C-alpha cells in the first residue's frame, strides 16, 4: 500500500494513512473519513507537527540563561479560556480558540514561553493584525514569544532587555553648505557685497603668471571669500506648512477615506469609483495650492540626500567583475573615454554632399564685455551651483568689476586655447536602460 521511495508522484491517501498507522503501531484499523469545519487535512496536520517539532528542537538547543525572542505568523487564535492559558497569555480575547492556538499554547506551556503581545491591553486598531478575506473579521495571528524567566521580586512579566533602534546612517561626507542668497534681495547687502568683492578683485596681481588656471583660482577665491563674509550660509528652517493647515488637510483626508471605503464596498459601481477619483484629484490639487515647494523641501530634510548604490561592473572583455568603488570608477572612465574618443571615419563624398554655408568671420573675434554681460543676465536663478560652488545669483549681482574680471579670464582662455580644470571637468550621471545586465556598461546612458 506504500509508495516506492524513489517515486516522484504525490503520496496517495492510503499511503498517508499507512504512515500514521505505522507511527502509532496499529496493525488493523477501521477507517472512515469525517470532515469538520475549520480542520485541515492529514497532510496539513503532519506539516504542523513537523513545524512545532522543529521549533521545539531549536528552543531546547538554546542555553537556559540566554534570552529568546520568537516573532512570527502562527495563524493561531488563543481564545478566551483564561485557565487554559494561565501563565502564558493573560489578556482575554473575544475570539474562539482554533487548533493552531491550542498547539501554540501547548508549546508555550512546555517551553515556559509567554505571549507578550497578549499581556497588556491595546487599542482597537492595534489589537489585530490580519483580516479574514471572506468574513472581513479582524484577528490576531502574529505573536511575540519570550521566556517566562524573570528576576526575583518582579510582580509581573517584564523584560530587562532594552532595544535601541537607530536610523540607517547616511552615506557620504558632510552636507554641502549653501550661501544665504536671500540677503542679496536687500539693496544694502547687495551694495556691501559688490564693494567688498571689488576691493578683493582689484588687490589681486596676476601679471607674474597670467595663465587661465591662475586667473580662475584668484577669481574663484575672491568670490567665495566675499560670499562667506557678507552673505554667510543658510541654516535649516523646517517649514511647518503641514501643521499649520492640519485641520483642513485632515478634513480632506477624511472625505477621501470615506469615498475609498464606499468604493471598496461596491467596486463595480461606476458612480462611487468616479467620486473617489474626483476626491483624490481635489485632495492633490489642494495640497499643491497650500504650498507646492514646502512639501518636497520637508521630505528632503527628513530623508536627506539621495544616494545611489553602484552596481558591480564587468571588464571590457567580460571576464572580471569589479565590486569595489575604485575599480568601478576606473571602469566607467575607461568606457566613456573609449566611447567619446573613438575615431570616426567619414567618407569625403558624404562631406561634399553637405550644403556649405558662408563663413562667419565674426565668430573668430574676441568675446566682448557686452556679450558676457548679456549672457550673465540670461542665467536662471535658483539653479544648483557647479563644481566651483558659485551659484548663478552671485554672477548676476556681482557688479561690473566681477564681469570685467570674467571677461579678462575668457579672453585669456581664447588666446591661449586653454581652459581651467573646473571649466573642463564634467559630471557624468549613468542611467540604466532597464534592459540587459546591469554589469554591462553598454546598457547605460551617460
Secondary structure, DSSP 8 states (H G I E B T S, - for coil): ----TT--S---HHHHHHHHHHHTT-S---------TT---HHHHHHHHHHHHHHHHHHHTS-TTS--EEEEE------S-TTTTTTT--S--SS---HHHHHHHHHHHHHTEEEGGGTS---GGGS--EE-TTT--EE--EEEEEES---TT-SS---------------SSS----B-GGGGGSHHHHHHHHHHHHHHHHT---SS---HHHHHHHHHHHHHHHHHHHT-B-------HHHHTHHHHHHHHHHHHHHHHHHHHTTT-HHHHHHHHHHHHHHHHHHHHH-HHHHHHHHHHHH-S-------EE-TTS--EE-SHHHHHHHHHHHHHHHHS------HHHHHTS------GGGGS---HHHHHHHHHT--TT----TT---HHHHHHS-HHHHHHHHHHHHHHHHHT---HHHH------EE-SSS-TT-GGGEE-
